[in-house]
Each structure stands twice: as C-alpha cells, then as structure tokens.
Amino acid sequence: MPFILVVRDAMSALPDPELAWKLLAVASTFAGNLTLLGSVANVIVAESARELGGFGFRQHLRVGFPLALATTALGAFWLLIVEPGLGLA
C-alpha cells in the first residue's frame, strides 16, 4: 500500500494539512538522493558511470546522505520561512 494512503487521515487532522502535504512532497522528493536506488535517475547515472570506473552504493551514500539532508532542510526552510502565505511568513 502506498505511503500516501497510510498517512492521508493523519495529514488531514493536522492544523495545516496543505503545508504538511507540501513538506511531505519536499522530503520525499529530496529523499530520492539518499541512496543509489532512491530514484531511477541515480541508477541511470551509476550505469553510465560504469564505463568510467563506476561507483557503488556506499560511494553514493557518502554524497547522497548529506545532500538529502541539506536539500530537505533547505526545502523545509523555504516552505516555512520564505514562501509567502505559508508557514511562519
């Protein structure tokens, strides 16, 4: 069962469901950078890089983990602080 169906009721019970859905979208999108198998684009790049020596799951995770954390934090900051009409703005 897709995660969205599992959290749908909980999200609608939150004080600001629209903001919660946007934060979930940001987090799930940027979480694709976390691991090599997190998105199809990561797999395509890894396959293309094979000709140049390639890289594996751990090499990707060393870059993907901090990248996913930083981009998710930046996206959440944007939605909560910067974007007009949302969050704390």
N, C-alpha and C positions, 0 to 999 in steps of 0.2 A: 504494500500500500504506500503510495507516495506520501512523503513527509507533510506536504501541504494539507492533505486530508486529515492527518493526525492532529495538527495544530490549529485547524480552522476555528474550532469552537473557542479555544483558549485565546486566540488572537482577537476574536470579536468581543471578548469580555474585557479586554484591556482598555484603559482610559482613552487612548488614542490609537485605534486599530489601523488607521491609514499610515501613521508613522511607523507602527510596528511592522506592517507588511513591507514598507519601503526599507526598513532596516534589515529585515529578513532577506529581501531581494539583494541588497548590497552585500551582506555577509555571505550568502550562498554563491553569489557570482564570483566574488574575490576568493572564496574558499577553493575554487577550482584551480587556483595557482599553487595550493598547498602541496599536493603530491603529483607525481608523474601521471597517474591515472585519474586525476581530478577533472580533466577535460580532454576532449578529443584533440584540441589544438596542441596540448602538451605532448600527446602521443605522436602526432604528425611531426612535430619539431624533433622529437627524440629519434624517430625513424629516419628523418632527413639527416640528422647529425651523425648517424651511424657511419656514413662514408668518411667523416672527418675524425673518427675515433670514438664517437658516441658518448653518451653519459647514461648513468643508471638512476635507479630510484633514489638512492642516498644522495648522489650528487645534486639531483633536482631538489630534494627535500632541504638541503643546505641553503639553497637560494629561495625555494618556494615558501618555506615556513616563515622567514622574516618578511618576505614580500606580501604574503597573505595577511599577516598580522598588521603590517603598516598600511596596506591599501584598505583593509576593513576598518581600521581605526580612522583613517582619513575620510572614508566614505561616511562613517557614522558621525564624525565631527561635522562634516558638511551638512548632513541632514538635520542634525540637532542645533547647530550654531549658525551656520552661514545661510542656508536656504531660507529665503523669506517665506513666512507663513507656516513654517514647520518648527517643531521642537521649541527651543527657547528663544528663537528670534522674535 
